[in-house]
């Protein structure tokens, strides 16, 4: 992740568009450098998240925008698994993933970025007022340099977002609960979800399938580069959203170090 800025420094002057794997960068300084280069040379910089291509997330957004569930009051976002070593990641991958400089942190960065990205998207680019984070190292014999479990609480003017990111869970999960004044959405996985709207609980159902190019990162990249679609501000892949993500993660690390909430 720490090398993303060097990639953009090489590509931007040559007019080459860039898609990076999440998150955009390890520091706000690097994120702002990437933004400066992208604007100067007119290139697109896209950040790819697995959850961007979840049909359930897009359908949840449609329900929220319909007004059926009222304004968002709370989001609980869960992202994690048993641990990168435990699930069989290669030694080369682990070497940088568990490095506090190359990856920027452990679970707080690897999985915390998902929640920050989705919250920024669903809350239309709002800035949190405060960020509070607790980072744990439950398995120092495996991950001596970085956290392996993180809880981040983002307090917005009218909503609370709790991001739970971990390398310590007995099984992998990427799901979330969204609570509004009048309803509730449970996004179980990429395809299945459940709603409580108009005082009626739905059964678990499959969200409508995403249409190309919104169903695949490389089709999406091609469409953006060819100007077939326009990246909206705070779209999950957009530069605006992902600068916000890096700012949130940096604030989370600062909060954990100070053991108190920090103003954003």
HUPETA-V899528 format. One line per field, one symbol per residue. burial: + if it has 9 or more other ideal C-beta (glycine too) atoms within 8 Angstrom, else -. A space follows every 50 residues. Layout:
burial: ???
This chain:
burial: ++-++-+++-++----++++-+++++++-++++++-++--+-+++++++- +++++++++++-++---+++-++++-+++++++++++-----++-+++++ -++++++++++++++++++++++-+--+-++++-+++-+--++--+++++ ++++++--+++++++++++---++++++-+--++++++++-++++++--- -+----+--+--+-+-+-++++++------+--+++++++++++++++++ ++++++----++-+
